[in-house]
């Protein structure tokens, strides 16, 4: 029958519409400002005593709050009544807690539990809508190259002794070269042949005469680029893990150019805390336990219950040699960490452990932290940041057999500790130091203003479009407006389901998508009018209008989708947000403007003898 959908198709359209409205609903429940408190070590719980202490401190400061909530990861969240109370509340909590805790600004969801139970969540807001901090960080790749050269120096000295190749001195040069001094030309020639065979990453140059014979080793351009790229990727991985300490819902960490990294943290207003967390330097060292208790260096365990231990001063290898680390369980169900080293690190580990079976191997975590210390200044007690190097043992396990490229670390207390150790081994250390070259803070009030103005402009734009459609196309225009509302609901629902981040350009993308959705209906309705003028019956005109306009609509939308795809590929942050919202809006409009609006028209006019259309 002309202009009639089967029952199943109408039910399907109704189900999709209801689905869209249900999953768009969480966006009507704005997030509530909150403070999240967690322990520095993963797996440790914030005690009930601490929770009581925090509540008392906030009450004394006159900061309105709700009862603390315990989260699945062991942390605690305290909801606040007002957004501008976040920073004062954080200052009070920092002063009350002291060290050993991580205090982060966060936004707590207010979505009803029944919506959360079916997976319905609100869209994430970008930096320009929620407020937050923006950092541009520059990675010192030259420092990474220098660090690698220092490793080469220690390794070459050891291997030259093992190969019984005589040399007088090995010293690094200012320009990055390594220079070996020799007494005779024969010694120099033997060493040059050996280095060329073992270290293809070096360009070897022989020079000098008489008693000043030397061999210069310079890293090739390809190797220098490899080291720099590794430092960038390692720092990116490390930063992505460190932002978790800040409790950020939707962070952005991406590479920019050859040696810069962009970090955007929506919802974070404490720039100092963010800089301390992101910029802290850390490294790992593998050392054997000291044979003589009177020798070596003494270090405390990160788990204070284990006390202290002495480790040899010589370093077996560092965290730079760890290529992969994963937490798992041993044959008895106890947590462990499986570690993979690169070829160079594996050889050093094998050489060190081959004759030390039965001794214990320690993993030393070295981290530069910023501690707040109270000092007397001008007759007043003030808290000042002080940089300290924290050196603690995270694991000390017995060597059961010679270790090579792959081995495991056991003796861990919990799966959380194993996961944390794996994380530290994979990405706990920055491969190169970083400096902050740019920082910006977007206040929460500015973010709220952007939301207000963006929402207002969107409503005005959509409202004018809807008014135009009613005035020009009468009943058909009203039908198009209903389809437009369904389109908006589906667009928001899809963005919420895929956890897309809404930015200010994203709001512009939504408005443009709404305009393009109406444009499809304009093409259809214009075609129907033309067919009516050509003498077609109302029912035939409706059918022909939809059928003949479809290809035009499809071609128009496909060309726009191609453009948005290019924008997404080459664009950054806000540009990608615009491309995502516009793309989803175009795809959804193909359903609402064509199928949805026709379903409504069919319900009104389908199967009836109609003399005139209100169009």
C-alpha positions as CSV (number, residue, x, y, z in Angstrom):
1,X,0.0,0.0,0.0
2,X,1.2,3.5,-0.9
3,X,2.7,5.5,2.0
4,X,2.3,2.8,4.6
5,X,5.0,1.2,6.7
6,X,4.6,-2.3,8.1
7,X,4.0,-2.6,11.8
8,X,7.5,-4.0,12.5
9,X,9.1,-0.9,10.9
10,X,7.0,1.5,12.9
11,X,7.8,-0.4,16.1
12,X,11.5,-0.3,15.2
13,X,11.4,3.5,14.7
14,X,9.6,3.9,18.0
15,X,12.1,1.7,19.8
16,X,15.1,3.7,18.4
17,X,13.4,7.0,19.3
18,X,12.8,5.8,22.9
19,X,16.3,4.5,23.1
20,X,17.7,7.9,22.1
21,X,15.6,9.8,24.6
22,X,16.5,7.4,27.5
23,X,20.2,7.5,26.8
24,X,20.2,11.3,26.3
25,X,18.5,11.9,29.7
26,X,21.7,11.7,31.9
27,X,22.8,15.0,30.3
28,X,20.0,16.8,32.1
29,X,21.7,15.9,35.4
30,X,24.8,18.1,35.8
31,X,27.9,16.8,37.6
32,X,28.4,17.9,41.2
33,X,31.8,19.4,42.3
34,X,33.7,17.0,44.5
35,X,37.1,16.2,46.1
36,X,38.7,12.7,45.6
37,X,41.2,11.4,48.1
38,X,43.3,8.3,47.6
39,X,46.5,6.8,48.9
40,X,49.7,7.3,47.0
41,X,50.1,3.5,46.7
42,X,47.5,1.6,44.8
43,X,45.6,-1.0,46.7
44,X,45.7,0.9,50.0
45,X,42.4,2.1,51.5
46,X,41.6,5.5,52.9
47,X,40.9,4.7,56.6
48,X,37.6,5.5,58.4
49,X,39.6,7.7,60.8
50,X,40.9,9.8,57.9
51,X,37.3,10.2,56.6
52,X,36.1,11.4,60.0
53,X,39.0,13.8,60.2
54,X,38.3,15.3,56.8
55,X,34.6,15.8,57.6
56,X,35.6,17.6,60.8
57,X,38.1,19.8,59.0
58,X,35.6,20.8,56.3
59,X,32.9,21.6,58.9
60,X,35.3,23.8,60.8
61,X,36.1,25.7,57.6
62,X,32.4,26.3,56.9
63,X,32.5,24.3,53.7
64,X,29.2,22.6,52.9
65,X,29.6,18.9,51.9
66,X,27.9,15.6,51.8
67,X,28.9,12.4,53.5
68,X,32.0,10.7,52.0
69,X,31.5,8.0,49.4
70,X,33.9,5.0,49.1
71,X,34.8,4.1,45.5
72,X,35.7,0.7,44.1
73,X,39.5,1.6,43.9
74,X,39.7,2.3,47.6
75,X,39.6,6.1,47.3
76,X,37.0,8.4,48.9
77,X,34.9,11.1,47.2
78,X,33.4,14.0,49.1
79,X,30.7,16.0,47.2
80,X,30.5,19.7,47.7
81,X,27.5,22.0,47.5
82,X,29.1,24.7,45.3
83,X,31.7,24.7,42.5
84,X,33.8,27.6,43.9
85,X,34.3,25.6,47.1
86,X,36.6,23.1,45.4
87,X,39.9,24.9,45.8
88,X,39.3,26.0,49.4
89,X,38.2,22.5,50.3
90,X,41.3,21.0,48.7
91,X,43.5,23.4,50.6
92,X,41.8,22.4,53.9
93,X,42.1,18.7,53.1
94,X,45.8,19.0,52.1
95,X,46.6,20.7,55.4
96,X,44.7,18.2,57.4
97,X,46.1,15.0,55.7
98,X,49.8,15.7,55.2
99,X,51.8,13.3,53.1
100,X,50.9,9.9,51.8
101,X,47.6,10.9,50.1
102,X,46.7,12.2,46.7
103,X,44.0,14.9,46.7
104,X,42.4,15.7,43.4
105,X,39.5,17.9,42.1
106,X,36.8,15.9,40.5
107,X,33.2,16.0,39.3
108,X,30.8,13.5,40.7
109,X,27.9,12.2,38.6
110,X,24.3,12.9,39.7
111,X,22.7,10.5,37.2
112,X,20.0,8.3,38.8
113,X,21.1,4.8,39.6
114,X,18.6,3.2,37.3
115,X,20.1,5.0,34.3
116,X,23.6,4.0,35.4
117,X,22.5,0.4,35.7
118,X,21.6,0.3,31.9
119,X,24.9,2.1,30.9
120,X,23.4,5.5,30.4
121,X,26.0,8.3,31.1
122,X,26.3,12.0,30.4
123,X,28.7,13.3,27.8
124,X,32.2,14.4,29.0
125,X,32.8,18.1,28.8
126,X,36.0,19.5,27.2
127,X,38.4,22.0,28.7
128,X,36.5,25.0,27.3
129,X,33.2,24.0,28.9
130,X,34.3,22.4,32.3
131,X,37.4,24.6,32.9
132,X,40.8,23.1,33.7
133,X,44.5,23.5,32.8
134,X,46.4,23.3,29.6
135,X,50.2,22.6,29.5
136,X,52.6,22.6,26.6
137,X,55.7,20.6,27.7
138,X,59.0,20.3,25.9
139,X,61.0,17.1,26.2
140,X,64.8,17.4,26.6
141,X,65.7,14.7,24.1
142,X,69.4,15.7,24.4
143,X,69.4,14.6,28.0
144,X,68.0,11.2,27.0
145,X,70.9,10.9,24.5
146,X,73.4,11.9,27.1
147,X,71.9,9.4,29.6
148,X,72.2,6.7,27.0
149,X,75.8,7.6,26.3
150,X,76.6,7.3,30.1
151,X,75.2,3.7,29.9
152,X,77.4,3.0,26.9
153,X,80.5,4.3,28.9
154,X,79.8,1.9,31.8
155,X,79.1,-1.0,29.4
156,X,82.1,-0.4,27.2
157,X,84.5,-0.4,30.2
158,X,83.1,-3.7,31.4
159,X,83.1,-5.4,28.0
160,X,86.6,-4.2,27.0
161,X,87.9,-5.7,30.2
162,X,86.1,-9.0,29.5
163,X,87.5,-9.0,25.9
164,X,91.0,-8.2,27.3
165,X,91.3,-5.2,25.0
166,X,93.8,-2.8,26.4
167,X,93.1,1.0,26.5
168,X,94.4,3.9,28.5
169,X,91.2,5.9,29.1
170,X,87.6,6.2,28.1
171,X,85.9,9.6,28.5
172,X,82.8,11.3,27.0
173,X,83.4,14.5,25.0
174,X,81.3,17.7,25.1
175,X,79.9,17.2,21.7
176,X,78.6,13.7,22.5
177,X,81.4,11.6,21.3
178,X,83.0,8.8,23.3
179,X,86.8,8.9,23.1
180,X,89.1,5.9,23.8
181,X,92.8,6.6,24.4
182,X,95.5,3.9,23.5
183,X,99.2,3.4,24.0
184,X,99.8,1.7,20.7
185,X,98.4,1.6,17.2
186,X,97.9,-2.1,17.4
187,X,95.7,-1.8,20.5
188,X,93.7,0.9,18.7
189,X,93.2,-1.2,15.6
190,X,92.0,-4.3,17.6
191,X,89.5,-2.2,19.6
192,X,88.2,-0.5,16.4
193,X,87.5,-3.8,14.7
194,X,85.7,-5.1,17.8
195,X,83.6,-2.0,18.3
196,X,82.5,-2.0,14.6
197,X,81.5,-5.6,15.0
198,X,79.6,-5.3,18.3
199,X,78.2,-1.8,18.1
200,X,76.8,-0.9,14.7
201,X,75.1,2.1,16.2
202,X,78.5,3.8,16.4
203,X,80.4,5.6,13.7
204,X,84.1,4.8,14.5
205,X,86.9,7.2,13.6
206,X,90.6,6.5,14.3
207,X,92.9,9.5,15.0
208,X,96.0,10.8,16.7
209,X,99.6,10.0,16.4
210,X,102.6,9.2,18.6
211,X,101.5,8.9,22.2
212,X,98.1,10.6,21.6
213,X,96.3,7.8,19.8
214,X,92.5,7.7,20.2
215,X,89.3,6.2,18.8
216,X,86.2,8.3,18.5
217,X,82.7,6.7,18.8
218,X,79.8,8.8,17.6
219,X,76.2,7.6,17.5
220,X,74.7,7.5,14.0
221,X,71.9,9.8,13.1
222,X,69.5,6.9,12.9
223,X,70.3,5.8,16.4
224,X,70.0,9.4,17.8
225,X,66.6,9.7,16.2
226,X,65.6,6.3,17.7
227,X,66.7,7.4,21.2
228,X,64.8,10.7,20.8
229,X,61.6,8.9,19.5
230,X,61.8,6.4,22.3
231,X,62.1,9.2,24.9
232,X,59.0,10.9,23.5
233,X,56.9,7.8,23.4
234,X,58.0,6.7,26.9
235,X,57.2,10.2,28.3
236,X,53.8,10.1,26.6
237,X,53.0,6.7,28.2
238,X,54.3,7.9,31.6
239,X,52.2,11.1,31.4
240,X,49.0,9.2,30.5
241,X,49.4,7.1,33.6
242,X,50.3,10.0,35.9
243,X,47.2,12.0,35.0
244,X,45.2,9.2,36.7
245,X,46.5,10.6,40.0
246,X,44.6,13.8,39.3
247,X,41.2,12.1,39.0
248,X,40.6,13.6,35.6
249,X,37.6,12.3,33.7
250,X,38.7,13.0,30.1
251,X,42.4,14.0,29.8
252,X,44.1,14.8,26.6
253,X,47.8,13.8,26.2
254,X,49.2,13.9,22.7
255,X,52.4,14.6,20.9
256,X,52.9,18.0,19.1
257,X,55.8,18.2,16.7
258,X,59.2,16.5,17.3
259,X,59.8,17.2,21.0
260,X,56.6,18.7,22.6
261,X,53.6,17.2,24.4
262,X,50.2,18.8,24.9
263,X,48.4,18.0,28.2
264,X,44.8,19.2,28.8
265,X,43.1,18.3,32.1
266,X,39.4,19.3,32.2
267,X,38.0,20.0,35.6
268,X,41.4,20.6,37.2
269,X,42.0,24.1,38.6
270,X,45.1,23.5,40.8
271,X,47.9,24.2,38.4
272,X,50.6,23.6,41.0
273,X,49.5,20.1,41.9
274,X,49.1,19.2,38.2
275,X,52.7,20.4,37.5
276,X,54.1,18.5,40.4
277,X,52.4,15.3,39.3
278,X,53.2,15.6,35.6
279,X,56.7,16.9,35.9
280,X,58.1,14.6,38.6
281,X,61.1,12.6,37.5
282,X,61.7,9.0,38.3
283,X,63.9,6.1,37.5
284,X,64.4,2.4,38.3
285,X,67.5,0.5,39.2
286,X,68.1,-3.2,39.6
287,X,70.8,-4.0,42.3
288,X,72.0,-7.1,44.1
289,X,71.6,-7.2,47.8
290,X,74.9,-6.4,49.5
291,X,77.0,-9.4,50.7
292,X,78.6,-7.4,53.6
293,X,76.1,-5.6,55.8
294,X,78.7,-3.0,56.5
295,X,79.0,-2.1,52.8
296,X,76.7,-1.1,50.1
297,X,73.9,1.5,50.5
298,X,70.9,1.3,52.8
299,X,67.4,1.9,51.5
300,X,63.9,1.7,53.1
301,X,61.1,-0.4,51.5
302,X,58.1,1.3,50.1
303,X,56.1,-1.0,52.4
304,X,57.2,0.4,55.7
305,X,56.5,-2.9,57.4
306,X,59.5,-4.5,55.7
307,X,62.0,-2.1,57.2
308,X,65.3,-1.5,55.4
309,X,67.9,-3.4,53.3
310,X,71.4,-2.8,51.9
311,X,72.0,-3.0,48.2
312,X,75.2,-3.1,46.2
313,X,76.4,0.2,44.8
314,X,76.9,-1.2,41.3
315,X,73.8,-1.0,39.2
316,X,72.9,-4.2,37.1
317,X,70.6,-2.3,34.8
318,X,68.0,0.5,34.8
319,X,64.3,0.9,34.0
320,X,65.3,2.1,30.5
321,X,66.0,-1.6,29.6
322,X,62.5,-2.8,30.5
323,X,60.6,-3.4,27.3
324,X,57.4,-4.8,28.9
325,X,56.0,-5.8,32.3
326,X,52.7,-7.5,33.1
327,X,51.1,-8.5,36.4
328,X,49.8,-12.1,36.7
329,X,49.6,-15.0,39.1
330,X,52.0,-17.9,39.7
331,X,51.2,-21.6,39.9
332,X,50.0,-21.2,43.5
333,X,47.7,-18.3,42.8
334,X,50.1,-15.6,44.2
335,X,50.6,-12.3,42.5
336,X,53.8,-11.8,40.4
337,X,55.2,-9.5,37.7
338,X,56.5,-10.9,34.4
339,X,59.4,-8.7,33.1
340,X,60.9,-8.5,29.6
341,X,64.2,-6.7,29.0
342,X,65.8,-5.5,25.8
343,X,68.8,-7.4,24.4
344,X,71.4,-5.2,26.1
345,X,69.6,-5.2,29.5
346,X,69.1,-9.0,29.2
347,X,72.8,-9.6,28.7
348,X,73.7,-7.4,31.7
349,X,71.1,-9.2,33.9
350,X,72.4,-12.6,32.8
351,X,76.0,-11.7,33.5
352,X,75.1,-10.4,36.9
353,X,72.9,-13.2,38.0
354,X,74.7,-16.2,36.6
355,X,77.1,-16.4,39.5
356,X,74.7,-15.0,42.1
357,X,72.0,-17.6,42.3
358,X,70.5,-17.6,45.8
359,X,71.1,-13.9,46.4
360,X,68.4,-11.4,46.4
361,X,67.8,-8.8,43.6
362,X,66.3,-5.5,44.5
363,X,64.2,-3.1,42.4
364,X,64.9,0.4,43.6
365,X,62.5,3.2,42.6
366,X,64.1,6.7,42.6
367,X,61.6,9.6,42.4
368,X,61.9,13.3,42.7
369,X,59.0,14.6,44.6
370,X,57.8,18.0,45.8
371,X,56.9,18.0,49.5
372,X,55.2,20.8,51.4
373,X,57.3,21.8,54.4
374,X,56.3,24.2,57.1
375,X,58.9,26.9,57.8
376,X,59.2,30.0,59.9
377,X,59.2,33.1,57.8
378,X,58.8,36.7,59.0
379,X,57.3,35.4,62.3
380,X,54.7,33.3,60.5
381,X,54.5,29.6,59.7
382,X,54.2,29.0,56.0
383,X,54.1,25.9,53.8
384,X,56.7,25.9,51.0
385,X,57.4,23.3,48.3
386,X,60.7,21.4,48.7
387,X,62.2,19.0,46.1
388,X,63.4,15.7,47.6
389,X,64.8,12.6,46.0
390,X,62.9,9.6,47.4
391,X,64.8,6.2,47.0
392,X,62.9,3.2,48.1
393,X,62.9,-0.6,47.4
394,X,59.7,-1.8,45.7
395,X,60.8,-5.5,45.5
396,X,63.6,-7.7,46.9
397,X,63.3,-11.3,45.6
398,X,65.6,-14.3,45.7
399,X,67.3,-15.3,42.4
400,X,66.2,-18.9,41.8
401,X,68.2,-19.3,38.5
402,X,70.2,-17.1,36.1
403,X,68.0,-14.4,34.7
404,X,68.0,-13.3,31.0
405,X,65.7,-11.2,28.9
406,X,62.6,-12.6,30.7
407,X,62.1,-13.3,34.4
408,X,59.5,-12.8,37.1
409,X,59.3,-10.9,40.4
410,X,57.5,-12.7,43.2
411,X,57.0,-12.1,46.9
412,X,54.3,-9.4,46.4
413,X,51.6,-8.8,48.9
414,X,48.6,-8.2,46.7
415,X,47.4,-8.1,43.1
416,X,47.2,-4.3,43.4
417,X,50.9,-4.2,44.4
418,X,51.8,-6.4,41.4
419,X,49.8,-4.2,39.0
420,X,51.5,-1.1,40.5
421,X,54.9,-2.6,40.1
422,X,54.2,-3.6,36.5
423,X,53.1,0.0,35.8
424,X,56.2,1.4,37.4
425,X,58.4,-0.9,35.4
426,X,56.6,-0.2,32.1
427,X,56.1,3.6,32.5
428,X,57.2,4.8,35.9
429,X,60.2,6.6,34.7
430,X,60.5,9.6,32.4
431,X,63.0,8.8,29.7
432,X,64.0,12.4,29.5
433,X,63.3,15.5,31.6
434,X,60.6,18.0,30.6
435,X,60.1,21.7,31.0
436,X,56.8,23.6,30.9
437,X,56.9,26.1,28.1
438,X,53.3,27.2,28.2
439,X,50.4,26.9,30.7
440,X,46.9,28.2,30.7
441,X,44.1,27.9,33.2
442,X,40.4,28.0,32.2
443,X,38.3,28.8,35.3
444,X,35.1,26.9,36.1
445,X,33.1,30.2,35.9
446,X,34.4,30.8,32.4
447,X,33.5,27.2,31.5
448,X,30.0,27.7,32.8
449,X,29.7,30.9,30.9
450,X,30.8,29.1,27.7
451,X,28.1,26.5,28.3
452,X,25.4,29.2,28.9
453,X,26.3,31.2,25.8
454,X,26.8,28.1,23.7
455,X,23.5,26.6,24.8
456,X,21.7,29.9,24.2
457,X,23.1,30.3,20.7
458,X,22.2,26.7,19.9
459,X,18.6,27.1,21.2
460,X,18.2,30.4,19.3
461,X,19.5,28.9,16.1
462,X,17.4,25.7,16.3
463,X,14.4,27.8,17.4
464,X,14.6,30.0,14.3
465,X,15.0,27.0,12.1
466,X,11.9,25.4,13.6
467,X,9.9,28.6,13.2
468,X,10.9,28.9,9.6
469,X,9.8,25.3,8.9
470,X,6.4,25.8,10.4
471,X,5.8,29.1,8.6
472,X,6.9,27.8,5.2
473,X,5.8,24.2,5.2
474,X,2.9,24.3,7.7
475,X,2.0,20.7,9.0
476,X,5.0,19.2,7.1
477,X,7.2,21.7,8.8
478,X,5.8,20.7,12.2
479,X,6.6,17.1,11.3
480,X,10.1,18.1,10.4
481,X,10.5,19.8,13.7
482,X,9.4,16.6,15.6
483,X,12.0,14.7,13.6
484,X,14.6,17.4,14.4
485,X,14.0,16.9,18.2
486,X,14.4,13.1,17.7
487,X,17.6,13.8,15.8
488,X,19.0,15.9,18.6
489,X,18.1,13.2,21.2
490,X,19.8,10.5,19.1
491,X,22.8,12.6,18.5
492,X,23.3,13.3,22.2
493,X,22.6,9.6,23.1
494,X,25.2,8.3,20.6
495,X,27.8,10.8,21.9
496,X,27.1,9.7,25.4
497,X,27.4,6.1,24.6
498,X,30.8,6.4,22.8
499,X,32.1,8.7,25.6
500,X,32.7,11.5,23.2
501,X,33.9,14.8,24.7
502,X,31.7,17.9,24.1
503,X,33.6,21.1,23.4
504,X,32.5,24.6,22.3
505,X,33.2,23.8,18.6
506,X,31.3,20.6,19.2
507,X,28.2,22.7,20.1
508,X,28.7,24.5,16.8
509,X,28.8,21.1,15.1
510,X,25.5,20.1,16.7
511,X,23.8,23.3,15.4
512,X,25.2,22.7,11.9
513,X,24.1,19.1,12.0
514,X,20.6,20.2,12.9
515,X,20.6,22.6,10.0
516,X,21.7,19.9,7.6
517,X,18.9,17.6,9.0
518,X,16.3,20.2,8.2
519,X,17.9,20.7,4.8
520,X,17.1,17.1,3.9
521,X,13.5,17.7,4.8
522,X,13.5,21.0,2.7
523,X,14.7,19.0,-0.3
524,X,12.0,16.4,0.2
525,X,9.2,18.9,0.8
526,X,10.3,21.0,-2.2
527,X,10.1,17.9,-4.3
528,X,6.6,17.1,-3.1
529,X,5.5,20.6,-4.0
530,X,6.9,20.2,-7.5
531,X,5.1,16.9,-8.0
532,X,1.8,18.4,-6.8
533,X,2.3,21.3,-9.3
534,X,2.9,18.7,-12.1
535,X,-0.6,17.2,-11.4
536,X,0.3,14.2,-9.2
537,X,-2.1,13.0,-6.6
538,X,-1.2,13.8,-2.9
539,X,-0.3,10.2,-2.1
540,X,1.8,9.8,-5.3
541,X,3.5,13.2,-4.6
542,X,4.6,12.1,-1.1
543,X,6.0,8.8,-2.4
544,X,7.8,10.5,-5.3
545,X,9.1,13.3,-3.2
546,X,10.8,11.0,-0.7
547,X,12.1,8.5,-3.4
548,X,13.5,11.1,-5.8
549,X,15.1,13.3,-3.2
550,X,16.9,10.5,-1.5
551,X,19.9,10.2,-3.8
552,X,20.4,14.0,-3.7
553,X,20.4,13.9,0.2
554,X,22.7,10.9,0.2
555,X,25.3,12.5,-2.1
556,X,25.2,15.8,-0.1
557,X,25.7,14.0,3.2
558,X,28.5,11.7,1.8
559,X,30.6,14.7,0.6
560,X,30.2,16.4,4.0
561,X,31.2,13.2,5.8
562,X,34.4,13.0,3.7
563,X,35.3,16.6,4.7
564,X,34.6,15.8,8.4
565,X,36.7,12.7,8.2
566,X,39.7,14.7,6.9
567,X,39.1,17.2,9.7
568,X,39.2,14.4,12.3
569,X,42.4,12.9,10.9
570,X,44.5,16.1,10.7
571,X,42.8,18.2,13.4
572,X,43.5,18.5,17.1
573,X,41.3,18.7,20.2
574,X,38.5,21.3,19.4
575,X,38.6,20.6,15.6
576,X,38.2,16.8,16.3
577,X,35.3,17.6,18.6
578,X,33.6,19.6,15.8
579,X,34.2,16.8,13.3
580,X,32.8,14.1,15.6
581,X,29.6,15.9,16.5
582,X,29.0,16.9,12.9
583,X,29.7,13.3,11.6
584,X,27.3,11.7,14.1
585,X,24.7,14.4,13.4
586,X,24.8,13.7,9.6
587,X,24.5,9.9,10.1
588,X,21.6,10.3,12.5
589,X,19.9,12.8,10.2
590,X,19.7,10.1,7.4
591,X,17.5,8.2,9.8
592,X,15.3,11.0,11.3
593,X,14.9,13.3,8.2
594,X,14.1,10.5,5.8
595,X,12.8,7.5,7.7
596,X,11.4,9.2,10.8
597,X,9.6,12.1,9.1
598,X,8.2,9.8,6.5
599,X,6.9,7.5,9.3
600,X,5.0,10.5,10.8
601,X,3.6,11.6,7.4
602,X,2.5,8.0,6.7
603,X,0.6,7.9,10.0
604,X,-1.2,11.1,9.2
605,X,-1.8,10.7,5.4
606,X,-1.0,7.0,4.6
607,X,-3.8,4.7,3.4
608,X,-6.3,7.6,3.2
609,X,-8.0,9.4,0.3
610,X,-6.4,12.9,0.6
611,X,-7.4,15.8,-1.6
612,X,-5.0,18.4,-0.3
613,X,-1.7,18.4,1.7
614,X,-0.9,21.1,4.3
615,X,2.5,21.9,2.8
